[in-house]
Amino acid sequence: MPDGFIKIGKVDELRPGSMKRVDIDGRRMLLANVNGRFCATDDTCTHEDASLSTGSLRGELVKCPLHGSRFNVCTGEALEEPAEQDLKTYPVRVEGDNILVGLV
C-alpha cells in the first residue's frame, strides 16, 4: 500500500445498483456501484449506529434501514433527516478488474 490504496474487491463482484460492506483496518466502509462508477463512504449512519449496507440503494442515494436518513454515496452528503452530518468518503480507482480504495 505504498500509495495509500488497497484492493477491496473485483469489478465483477459488484453489479451496477448494488453495494456491500467492506471491513479494512478497523473501518467499516460501504462500497457502491452506481451505474458502473464505484463510490466508497463510511458504512455507519451518522445519526445512529446502523450499517448502511443493509439499507437500500437507488441511483446515488442510500437509505438508512433504521430511521430512513438518505445519503449520497458518491459525495457523502446527508440529504434527509434525521441525519445531519455527512459521511466520510474515500477515493476509489479501478486497475484492471480490481477495485482499490484510498485510505489516506
N, C-alpha and C positions, 0 to 999 in steps of 0.2 A: 504494500500500500504506500509506495513512495510518493505518489501524487495526491494522496488523500482519498482515492476512490477504491471501493471494494465491490467485488462481484456479489450480487444479491439474487440473481436468477437468470433464466434464459427467456428470450423473447417469446418462444412458442409455449411457455408455461402460463402465460397470462394473456388471454384473448381480449380484444377490444371490449370495453364496457365492464371489465371485471377488476377486482382488487384483491389484495391479500396482505396479511400482516407478516412482517419480517423482523426478527429479533437480531440486532447486531450491537455488540459492545455495550450491552445493558440498555439499549434504546429500543423502544417499540415503534417501528415505522409502518406506515401504510404506503404500499406501492400500488398505483392505479394505472391502468391502460385506458387512456382517453382517446379513442379513435386512432390508435397507433402511436400516440405520444405518451411516454411514461413519465409519471409525476410521483414524487415522494414527499410525504409530510410525516409529522408525528402521528401515531395511531390513537393517542388518547385525547378524548374530547376535553377542551379547556374549561368546560362547565362542570362536568362530573368525571369521575374516573371510569369512563366507558370506552371500550375498544370500537373504533370507527369501522374496523374491518368487518364487524358483524352488522353494520348498517347497510344502507342501500346507496348505489352509485347511479346517478343519472347525468350523463354528459360529464361536466367537470365538478358536479356537486355531489358531496357525500352527506347523507343524513344520519345523524347520531341515533342509534337504536333506543337510547334511554329517554331523552326528552325532546328529540326532534330538531336540535340545532343543525344548521346546514353550514358547510364549509366548502370553499373552492379548493379542490385537491392540488391544483397547479400553483395557486398563489398563496394558499393557506388562509385566505381571508374568511373571517367569521361573517356570515351573511344573514343569519336568522337567530334570534334569541331562543333560548336563554343564554347561549354562549355569546360573549362579547370580545373575548381575547382570540387573536389569530393563532393559527397553528404554525409551528416552525416548519419550513420547507427545506429540502435538500436537493442539490443539483444531481441530475440523472443524465447519464450518457449511455449510448449503445455502441459496443465494439463487437462487430461480427454478430453473433447471436447471443452475446452476453449483455446483461443489464448491470450497470455499475452505478453506485450512489456515492456522492462525496460526503465525507464525514467532517470536513473542515469548516 
